[in-house]
Amino acid sequence: MCACCLVTCNCCVCVSHPGTNVTVLDLFDRSASLQPLWKQVEGFTEAIYPIMQHAADGVHLICYSQGQGLFPEPAKKVARRRCFYKVGQYQLCRDNPHHRDMYINSSDYLALLNNEKANPNSTAWKKNFLRIKKLVLIGGADDGVITPWQSSQFGFYDENETVVEMKNQKVFLMDFFGLKTLYARGDLALCSMAGVAHVFWHSNETVYKNCIEKWLT
């Protein structure tokens, strides 16, 4: 999530909600985005923690592109995304439906956070994830970068490379990290829009009006 990417969205928030304190975090831009994701989680935690200390009623996080991989909250981290193989495990892709065993055994990030792999933090991470009051997942078929585009809404390929939507994914059905609970509470919303290329999600006013503005209360 870089400063230049969210300037337009920042302006929209200021127009529709005058007086709102808006902070754009400029971290891990360009080649720095290839740094290990755990390091990036720590960086975002350090940046967001003091902001949240002064926000008794909580904050809204507007995350662009792979921003859905970071759900910080006071002192703890909840995140999601990426797969395996050196840089790829930490940064470039999600799990491979043809090699699930390799993904589970190799993943030091996504499989842990999805609670697909045993780890001592699983209970705490799920509890923290469920502190989210409203999760809005935005995506569309004309994204052109995120593949499949449904992965922006927790969908993904099965072993036949057929896209399986979120509600039919094992992590949802088994409620591994709290996604199903969030949905059952009525606190998970999907917003799909056609005609928006990946690089324009942050600057499309229609996206802001239809998918973001109404939740900023």
C-alpha positions, 0 to 999 in steps of 0.5 A: 500500500503506497502513498501515491496509490491512495491519494485519490481515495484519501480525497474522496474520504475527506469530501464525503466525511469532512474533518476525518483524520486520514493517514496514508501509510507509505511502507514497503513500496516497489522492490521493498514489497519483496521483503518477507511478509512477516517483516512487513506485518511488523512494519505496518504494526509499528506504524498503525499501533500509535494511530490506534492508541488514539482511536478509542472507537477503532479505525477503518483500514482501506487496503489496496491490492495485496493490502488484504494480506494485512489486518493489524489490530492493537499489538497483534497481527492477522494477515492473509495471502501468498504461497511457497518457493523462496520469494514466492512463498513470502510474496508472489502467489497463493497456494498451488491446488495441484500440490497442496501437500507442498504448500502446507509443508512449505508455507511459513505465512499463508498456511499458518494464518489460515490455520491450515497448519498447526501453530501456537498463535492460531487461537489468538489470531482467530480471536483478533480477526473476529474483532473486525466489525465489518470486512468489505472485499472488493474485486472484479473480473476485469482486474487483469492482475489478480488471478483468479480475480475471485481470490480478492474475495477469498475464492480460489482454484480447485485441483481442476483449476475451476474457481471455487467461491469463498463459501465453498472453500474449506477454510470457510466451511471449517471456519479456520480463521473466523471467516464463516463466523464473520459472515454469519454475523452479517459482517462480511460484504462482497462488492464486485465491479466490472470494468475496473482494471487493477491499477484503477481501483484506488482512483475510481470514484464509482468504486468508492461510492458503491463499495466504500463510502457507505461503510465509513460511519 
